[in-house]
Structure formats: C-alpha cells, structure tokens
Amino acid sequence: MLTSEIEAAVAALPDKTLLLLDDDAILRNRLGRALLARGFDVRIEEGVADTLATVSSQAPAFAVLDMRLGDGSGLSIVETLRQARPDMRIVMLTGYGNIATAVAAVKAGAVDYLAKPADADDVVRALLTAGINDGPEPPDNPMSADRVRWEHIQKVYEMCSQNVSETARRLNMHRRTLQRILSKRAPK
C-alpha cells in the first residue's frame, strides 16, 4: 500500500478513533502526528492507569500499544481493551521484541506485533490488514544489525539525558567504547 492508498483506506473507515499508548514522548508525539495526518482521530496516552480510565468511557476502534511502559505493560491491558470493544484492532510495539511476547500479544488479542522503530505506514498497514499473516511484506532493504544496534544505543543515550557514563552502565559497556560509537555517524 502506498501512502495515498493508506489515506484513502482510512478515509473509508466508519470509525477512525485510535488510542496510542507509549511512554516515550518523542516517539509518541511523532507517531501520533503521523497517524493524525493519515486520517485517524488519535488519542494519546502515556500510562496504563490513564488509558484504562479513558477507555472505560469511550473505547476506540484501533489501538497501538507499547509493550514496556513506566507503570506496567501494554500487554496487560490488551484483554481489557478487547472486552471494552471486541472489534478493536490492536497492534503492539516494542523495542524489546522476542517470540514469546509476540505469541502472548497475539493470543491476548493483538492483530500484529511490530518492532521499534516502526514506520507510521507499517503501523497503519498492520491495523488495516485482516490478520497477522496478511501483514506488510518484509522491507526490500531492512536495517543492518549495526544500524539496529546504533538505534538502540541512541535511544538509551536519550533516556539517560545524554549522560555517557549512565548510558555505558545501562548498556554494560565501557564508557570510552560508547564515546567512540557516539562520535561516529549512523551506519547504513
């Protein structure tokens, strides 16, 4: 699906309400704006407690949930969301993906499971497709392992308020090694 096809498919939806739950403010705002631009009526939340309070009054048609949150897990509320609205289409996002959590998310009621960083078009395709096997095709040029590693280091570095020593401790690497990695350009 091209972006224009995605926008047309979203425009044809009878209910465009979407819940975006993520504790990463930068990703949450960027993805929220991108989904809004594609035609969704986006409601943004950053915690499990706030989400449960707002969903009980008005359940959206779609949800994009982060796996790990500051006050819990997005996986823990999938069943609650499905009870509030059985036809809700839920996509799980995570930066810490593994097969066990992917299976648990799909069993709980999510239609797909995407690794971060996920493109807004990939998220919309996952929300609009019929099932997990009908999802988007693998990319023609996937990120290299070096690029994925670099992205993860950058995320942890930002989470640590650009403190090299704290980032090195969290990544379990030597501070000088981290400084060398940070001084280089992003791999392709």
Helices and strands as residue ranges (DSSP letters): H 3-11, E 17-21, H 25-37, E 41-45, H 48-57, E 62-66, E 68-69, E 72-73, G 74-77, H 78-84, E 89-94, H 99-108, E 112-115, H 120-128, G 132-134, H 145-159, H 164-171, H 175-183
